[in-house]
Amino acid sequence: MPRDFLKNVKPVYDVVVIGSGLAGLTAANVLGRAGYRVLLLEQHYKLGGLATWFKRPGGYLFDVSLHGFPHGMIKSCRRYWTREIADSIVQLKHIRFDNPMFSLTTTFDREDFTRLLVTRFHVAPETVSQFFDTVRAMNFYDDQSLTSRGLFDRFFPQREDVIRLLMEPIVYANGSTLEDPAITYGIVFSNFMSKGVFSFEGGTDRLIRLMGDELGRNGVDIAIRSNVDRILVRRGAVAGVRVGGREIAARAVVSNANLVDTIMRLLGPDHCDRQYLDQAREVRLNNSSTQVYIALKPDEMLDESTGDLLFSSTAPRFQTDLLLSRDITSRTFSFYYPRARPAAPPRCLIVSSTNARFEDWAHSSPKEYAASKRDLIESTLDALDRYVPDCRARIAHVEAATPRTFEHYTRHLGGASFGTKFEGLAVSRNLSQQVRGLYHAGSVGIIMSGWLGAINYGVIVANDVDAMLSRAADGS
């Protein structure tokens, strides 16, 4: 008989969290630690959202998302999760760039970027310093009229090589473009440039297991394979959720689902005023991605000089639209060495990631789709052979994921790997003004994308929920 994943779920909670991406997990943990009765509902069979993994025969474990986040993850994980999680965050010290303009390796921090810009790109030291100080001072509520292109033109006019060095990794990190507000670039870049790029030792599977253990210690109930049908509203306030044919009452609901899907499907437009709905309809989804997962044979090892992250491109100049093209010229390779999962059998894994448009993959026939995936794999291996010679003979397993894959597993509209464009942030933050007790946390407004942004947004929303519930308890 089908398993009842809601068997042990109670009829009433203080808070229901829909979705277990890092924002949803963190919001649930903060609220559970504060003493609230919390239920976390996840439609997939494992937690983590895009921060997840999958297994293949032969002892191969693949992390789905690229491994790389700022130093701030250590502080956030120590404060809002556990010291064990925080102490497992380690720096990636070999970030490589290889393109027709330049080829170099960097530790991806301010000191090394300054060295490169001054000695290799011959930029005046005072210009470099002023640029770094400017982006470090940016806040999400700053003026949005200045674009990233305008920012670079101010400090590095006609220096396409410098723009490529500074911009290309952030495009992969959050999907931003030169036409987006400069703050969507500056805030993310300044986070990384403080002390470099970091990853989680032990893999995403260990991270999510440790987070699940902490949620249990804080009394959070978890139900997987539990797809929420509707957010329930009574007299302008959230009343709970409907899931699996059951209604579960709650004083507050936090949706970690896609922002547009939360408003238009789970809630329904009838509960929102016209101006807010107009703003919600204007929210643009960010792009998705394709990924190719490659496992080397057990006896095939990579020299770590190959790098941790490799931004590889054959395009003669940097253009953000080329990064979305089906005619791929740029890829980010993540190299996983045995040290990445010291408790697992020693394996070398490679994940290639390319930004992509959902519509380029959405409507092909099964035969066309299979052929396109095969072409993606073969073209990726052609590109990889430059860095891992004779790679095809050394591979034990290879497979591909597309925007359709991400839509299937995450239920994000369009398989949006980076949530929404910048205008989504205000719509997300203002949801509770439409329905009392209803909140959204997730990858919105570009600056909230990535692992650190998701965790911190989960904290922000948890604090909002706590304040609302406290006021209700006081009768204010």
Secondary structure by P-SEA (a helix, b strand, c coil): ccccccccccccccbbbccccaaaaaaaaaaaaaccbbbbbbcccccccccccccccccccccccccccccaaaaaaaacccaaaaaacccccbbbbbcccccccccccaaaaaaaaaccccccaaaaaaaaaaaaaccccccccccaaaaaaacccccaaaaaaccaaaaaaccccccccccccaaaaaaaacccbbbbcccaaaaaaaaaaaaaaabbbbbccccccccccccccccbbbcccbbbbccbbbbccccccccccccccccccaaaaaaaaabbbbbbbbbbbbbccccccccccccccccccccccccccccccccccbbbbbbbcccccccccbbbbbbbbbbbbccccccccaaaaaaaaaaaaaaaaaaaccccccccccccccccccaaaaaaacccccccccccccaaaaaaaaccccccccccccccccccccaaaaaaaaaaaaaaaaaaaaaaaacc
